[in-house]
């Protein structure tokens, strides 16, 4: 079960997080800094996925999912 953000549970974009942050009184740059931290952590995520117990096919899918979601948050 997930809470909605901008009336949605899936397909969230940067603007959804920025609007939510403004609603609770946070500045937009805080959201951008958090997403920048996720971008900075990407190599570690990729290393963890590569060294995981998942099959090679699942590793590719999981890394693709992480990359896709990070891309959506940046645009």
C-alpha positions in Angstrom: 0.0 0.0 0.0 1.4 3.4 -1.0 0.3 6.9 -0.3 -0.6 9.0 -3.3 1.4 12.0 -4.4 -0.3 14.5 -6.8 -3.2 11.9 -6.9 -1.0 9.1 -8.2 0.9 6.2 -6.8 2.9 5.4 -10.0 4.6 7.3 -12.7 5.8 10.0 -10.4 8.0 12.8 -11.8 10.2 15.5 -10.5 7.3 18.0 -10.5 5.3 15.8 -8.2 8.0 15.8 -5.6 8.6 19.5 -6.0 4.9 20.3 -5.5 4.7 18.0 -2.5 7.8 19.7 -1.0 6.3 23.1 -1.5 3.0 22.0 0.1 4.8 21.0 3.3 7.0 24.1 3.3 10.2 22.8 1.9 12.3 24.6 -0.7 12.6 23.2 -4.2 16.4 23.1 -4.0 16.1 20.5 -1.2 14.3 18.1 -3.6 17.0 18.7 -6.2 19.8 18.1 -3.6 18.1 14.8 -2.6 17.9 13.7 -6.2 21.5 14.7 -6.8 22.4 12.4 -3.9 20.6 9.5 -5.6 22.5 10.3 -8.8 25.8 10.3 -6.9 24.9 6.9 -5.3 24.1 5.3 -8.7 27.6 3.6 -9.1 27.2 2.0 -5.7 23.7 0.7 -6.7 25.1 -0.7 -9.9 27.9 -2.4 -8.0 25.4 -3.9 -5.5 23.2 -5.2 -8.3 26.2 -6.6 -10.2 27.4 -8.5 -7.1 23.9 -9.7 -6.1 22.5 -13.2 -6.2 20.2 -12.4 -9.0 20.4 -14.0 -12.4 22.1 -12.1 -15.2 18.8 -11.3 -16.8 17.3 -10.0 -13.5 20.4 -7.9 -12.9 19.9 -6.2 -16.2 16.2 -5.7 -15.5 16.8 -4.3 -12.0 19.5 -2.0 -13.2 17.3 -0.8 -16.0 14.5 -0.1 -13.5 16.8 1.9 -11.3 18.1 3.9 -14.2 14.6 4.6 -15.6 13.3 5.8 -12.3 16.2 8.0 -11.7 15.8 9.5 -15.2 12.1 10.2 -14.4 13.1 12.0 -11.3 15.6 14.2 -13.1 13.1 15.3 -15.8 
